[in-house]
Amino acid sequence: MANFDYKKFDSDAFSSFIARIPSIKIDELKARRAFVGNSEIRSIFRGAANAAYAKIPLYGAITGAAQNYDGITDIIPVNTPSYEFGTNVIGRAKAWTERDFTSDLTGDDFMDNVARQIAEYWETVDEATLIAILSGIFSLRELEYG
């Protein structure tokens, strides 16, 4: 059993409370495929302690016009380009104690109320982070294309 403000509680049960509170904005972004998981990126960060940035190689497409194959003309090979994709992990942390929610403890279930507020808090933080990232991306495109 975990301890929270000198009270015993089941930390596994508490995490399921947070998981069941719907994150409407984040769920909509996922439904619209604004962001998706990537197993390659996930595996890079899973085993890396204190890593916040990774580079993933990207292979360029084969390009160029077809050459004459008549036995006389030299066929000139071309290289395929390669690129890299940089990705980073974004993390945030926050902590509360029961005293932050004392007015809510009078009639509501403690765990449901705290879980709901925490889920809403993180939804707002995640949304602001995504908007900041997208704003940065779109401002770069405006600079590039005028």
C-alpha positions in Angstrom: 0.0 0.0 0.0 1.2 3.5 -0.8 1.0 6.4 1.6 -0.6 9.7 0.7 -0.7 12.5 3.3 -0.5 9.9 6.0 -3.3 7.8 4.5 -3.0 4.4 3.0 -4.3 3.9 -0.5 -4.0 1.4 -3.4 -1.8 3.1 -6.0 -2.8 0.6 -8.7 -6.5 1.4 -8.1 -5.8 5.1 -8.1 -4.1 4.9 -11.5 -7.1 3.2 -12.9 -9.3 6.1 -11.7 -7.2 8.5 -13.8 -7.2 6.3 -16.8 -11.0 6.0 -16.9 -11.6 9.8 -16.8 -12.0 10.7 -20.5 -9.6 13.3 -21.9 -11.9 14.8 -24.6 -9.4 17.1 -26.2 -6.6 14.6 -26.3 -8.9 11.8 -27.5 -10.1 14.1 -30.4 -6.5 14.8 -31.4 -5.8 11.0 -31.4 -8.9 10.3 -33.4 -7.9 12.9 -36.0 -4.4 11.3 -36.0 -2.8 14.6 -35.0 -0.3 12.4 -33.2 0.3 8.6 -33.2 2.7 6.3 -31.4 5.8 5.1 -33.1 7.3 1.8 -31.9 10.8 2.7 -33.1 10.9 5.9 -31.1 9.3 4.2 -28.1 12.0 1.5 -28.2 14.8 4.1 -28.3 13.6 5.9 -25.2 12.6 2.8 -23.3 16.1 1.6 -22.6 17.8 5.1 -22.5 18.3 6.5 -19.0 18.1 10.3 -19.0 17.8 10.6 -22.8 15.6 13.3 -24.1 16.7 13.5 -27.7 17.3 10.8 -30.4 18.2 10.8 -34.0 16.5 8.3 -36.4 18.0 7.7 -39.8 15.6 8.2 -42.8 16.4 6.7 -46.2 15.9 8.9 -49.2 13.9 7.8 -52.3 15.5 6.6 -55.5 15.4 9.4 -58.0 16.6 10.3 -61.4 15.7 9.8 -65.0 16.1 6.4 -66.7 19.3 6.1 -68.8 19.8 4.7 -72.2 20.8 1.0 -72.1 22.1 0.5 -75.6 25.5 -1.0 -74.9 27.3 2.1 -75.9 26.2 4.7 -73.3 27.8 4.6 -69.9 25.3 4.1 -67.2 26.0 6.6 -64.4 25.0 5.5 -61.0 23.6 7.9 -58.5 23.6 7.7 -54.7 20.5 7.6 -52.7 20.3 10.3 -50.1 19.8 9.8 -46.4 18.5 12.1 -43.8 17.9 12.1 -40.1 14.9 12.7 -38.0 15.3 14.2 -34.6 12.8 13.5 -31.9 12.6 14.4 -28.2 10.6 13.5 -25.1 8.5 16.0 -23.3 7.8 15.4 -19.7 6.1 17.4 -17.0 5.6 16.8 -13.3 3.3 18.2 -10.6 2.3 17.0 -7.1 -0.6 17.8 -4.8 -1.6 16.8 -1.3 -5.0 16.1 0.1 -5.1 19.6 1.7 -5.4 21.1 -1.8 -8.7 19.4 -2.2 -10.2 19.7 1.3 -13.3 21.6 0.2 -14.1 18.7 -2.1 -13.8 16.1 0.5 -17.1 17.0 2.3 -19.5 15.1 0.1 -17.7 13.6 -2.9 -15.7 10.5 -3.1 -12.0 11.5 -2.5 -10.4 9.4 -5.2 -12.9 10.1 -8.0 -12.7 13.9 -7.3 -8.9 14.0 -7.2 -8.5 11.7 -10.2 -10.9 13.9 -12.2 -9.1 17.1 -11.3 -5.7 15.6 -12.1 -6.9 14.2 -15.4 -8.3 17.6 -16.4 -5.1 19.3 -15.2 -2.9 17.1 -17.4 -5.2 17.4 -20.4 -4.8 21.2 -20.2 -1.0 20.9 -19.9 -0.7 18.4 -22.8 -3.0 20.6 -25.0 -0.8 23.7 -24.3 2.3 21.7 -25.1 0.9 20.4 -28.4 -0.3 23.9 -29.4 3.2 25.3 -28.6 4.8 22.6 -30.7 2.4 23.1 -33.6 2.8 26.9 -33.5 6.5 26.5 -33.7 6.2 24.1 -36.7 3.8 26.4 -38.6 6.0 29.5 -37.9 9.0 27.6 -39.4 6.9 26.8 -42.5 5.9 30.5 -42.9 9.6 31.5 -42.8 10.5 28.9 -45.4 7.7 29.5 -47.9 7.0 33.2 -47.1 
